[in-house]
């Protein structure tokens, strides 16, 4: 049964922060960026191992008319090197816990969404939709997404909560788009954009 979809839209709200909150946010973004780059490197390593494997080469030779056999062969190649969204999420958890600093700054749910983002970037190369991946420098890592609105990065009581941070949005009442979004705000606010911060 297909997933039910509901009408949705995206609006950005700048956040009100003081200097210590801004410093903590920047630390969280930096920890997230380092985790993303580590996951992307691992994803590309696993992807290359899959593409170089004999199982993968055999799978490519299977006729496209024999879909089931072809899918199973490609799946076996990926499983052999743990090249999967779940496999990379497990790797992200290991990296975060090994560094400790990342685990302190980035909750496990957000770690998983970062790993998923890295995996999807590698898959674009795998399927020929991109020529290469881009590792993120600080100026190019601009957003972080949570996984659910129950823990980690989430929206609750008209504020963004992430760990010890509780940040109120800046509302421009003359901005009709912003006011429309504010009046229709649901609990599906899960992402944080680095540039949307105001003191």
C-alpha positions in Angstrom: 0.0 0.0 0.0 1.5 3.4 -1.0 2.4 5.9 1.7 -0.3 8.6 2.2 1.0 12.0 1.2 -0.2 15.3 2.7 0.3 18.8 1.3 3.6 20.3 2.5 6.0 23.2 1.9 9.3 24.5 3.1 9.9 27.8 4.9 13.1 29.0 6.6 12.9 30.8 10.0 16.0 32.6 11.2 16.9 31.7 14.8 17.6 34.0 17.7 20.9 33.1 19.3 23.4 34.5 21.8 27.2 34.1 21.4 27.4 30.9 23.4 24.5 29.3 21.5 26.0 30.3 18.2 29.3 28.8 19.2 27.6 25.5 20.2 25.7 25.5 16.9 28.9 26.0 14.9 30.5 23.1 16.9 27.6 20.9 16.0 27.8 21.8 12.3 31.6 21.1 12.3 31.1 17.7 14.0 28.4 16.9 11.5 30.6 17.9 8.6 33.5 15.7 9.7 31.1 12.8 10.2 29.6 13.3 6.7 33.1 13.4 5.1 34.1 10.2 7.0 30.9 8.4 5.9 31.2 9.6 2.3 34.8 8.3 2.1 33.7 4.9 3.5 30.7 4.8 1.2 33.0 5.4 -1.9 35.5 2.8 -0.7 32.7 0.2 -0.4 31.1 1.3 -3.7 34.5 0.8 -5.5 34.9 -2.7 -3.9 31.4 -3.6 -5.1 32.1 -2.4 -8.7 35.4 -4.2 -8.8 34.0 -7.5 -7.5 33.5 -10.5 -9.8 29.9 -10.8 -8.5 29.1 -7.3 -9.8 30.7 -8.0 -13.1 28.7 -11.2 -13.5 25.5 -9.3 -12.5 26.1 -6.8 -15.3 26.2 -9.6 -17.9 22.8 -10.9 -16.8 20.1 -10.0 -19.3 17.8 -7.1 -18.3 14.9 -9.3 -19.2 15.8 -11.6 -16.3 15.1 -9.0 -13.7 14.9 -11.2 -10.6 18.2 -12.9 -11.2 19.9 -9.6 -12.0 18.6 -7.9 -8.9 19.6 -10.8 -6.7 23.1 -10.8 -8.2 23.6 -7.0 -7.7 22.2 -7.4 -4.1 24.7 -10.1 -3.4 27.6 -7.9 -4.6 26.4 -5.0 -2.4 25.9 -7.3 0.7 29.4 -8.7 0.4 30.9 -5.3 1.1 28.1 -4.0 3.4 27.3 -1.3 0.8 23.9 -0.2 2.1 22.1 2.7 3.8 21.9 0.6 7.0 25.6 -0.5 6.8 26.7 3.1 6.5 24.5 4.2 9.4 26.2 1.5 11.6 29.6 2.9 10.4 28.5 6.4 11.4 27.7 5.3 14.9 31.2 3.6 15.2 33.0 6.8 13.9 31.0 9.0 16.3 31.6 6.9 19.3 35.3 6.5 18.5 35.8 10.2 18.4 33.6 10.9 21.4 33.5 14.6 20.5 31.2 13.9 17.5 29.0 11.7 19.8 28.7 14.6 22.2 27.8 17.1 19.5 25.6 15.0 17.2 22.8 12.7 18.5 22.4 9.2 17.0 19.3 10.0 14.9 21.1 12.9 13.3 24.2 10.7 12.7 21.9 8.3 10.8 20.5 11.0 8.5 24.1 12.3 7.8 25.1 8.7 6.9 22.1 8.4 4.7 23.0 11.6 2.9 26.5 10.4 2.2 25.2 7.0 1.0 22.8 8.6 -1.4 25.6 10.8 -2.8 27.7 7.7 -3.5 24.7 5.9 -5.1 24.4 8.8 -7.6 27.9 7.9 -8.8 27.2 4.2 -8.6 24.2 4.6 -11.0 25.9 7.1 -13.3 23.8 10.1 -12.2 27.0 11.9 -11.1 30.6 11.8 -12.0 32.0 12.3 -8.5 31.2 13.2 -5.0 32.1 16.4 -3.2 33.6 16.3 0.3 32.4 19.3 2.3 34.5 22.2 3.4 33.1 24.2 6.3 31.6 26.9 4.0 29.7 24.3 1.9 28.2 22.3 4.7 25.0 24.3 5.4 22.2 22.1 6.6 21.5 19.3 9.0 18.4 17.2 9.2 16.8 15.2 12.1 15.2 11.8 11.6 12.0 12.2 13.7 10.4 14.9 15.8 10.6 12.8 19.0 14.3 13.1 19.8 17.5 14.7 18.6 17.0 17.8 16.3 13.3 18.6 16.7 10.6 21.3 16.9 8.8 21.5 20.2 6.9 24.2 22.0 7.5 26.7 19.2 11.2 26.4 19.4 14.0 24.3 17.9 15.6 21.9 20.3 18.9 20.1 19.8 20.6 18.7 22.8 20.9 21.5 25.4 20.1 24.1 22.8 16.6 25.7 22.8 16.3 28.3 20.1 13.3 30.6 19.3 12.6 31.6 15.7 12.8 35.2 14.5 9.3 36.0 13.1 8.9 38.9 10.7 5.2 39.7 10.9 5.3 41.8 7.7 6.5 38.7 5.8 3.2 37.1 4.5 5.0 33.8 3.5 6.6 33.5 6.9 3.3 34.2 8.7 1.4 31.7 6.6 4.0 29.1 7.4 3.9 30.0 11.1 0.1 29.7 11.3 0.3 26.2 9.6 3.4 25.0 11.4 3.3 21.2 12.0 5.6 19.0 14.0 7.5 18.0 10.9 10.1 20.7 11.2 13.3 18.6 11.1 16.1 20.5 9.4 18.5 23.3 10.4 20.2 25.6 7.9 23.4 27.2 9.0 22.7 30.6 7.4 19.4 31.1 9.2 20.8 32.4 12.4 20.3 35.9 14.0 21.4 37.4 17.2 
